[in-house]
Amino acid sequence: RLREIRQDSEIRYIKHVLNRCDNNISEAARVLDISRRQLYNKLYEYNISL
């Protein structure tokens, strides 16, 4: 249950940041303080499309 809540929160935050950054992966990764590769991995893991 806690894992689902954390994942849901992470998905919503990633989508929010991508929206604020006009889907610019490099900018969103900087805001999220993760690498572009890590962000692409999260997009794949959570099935988030741009």
Secondary structure, DSSP 4 states (H G I P E B T S, - for coil): -HHHHHHHHHHHHHHHHHHHTTT-HHHHHHHHTS-HHHHHHHHHHTT---
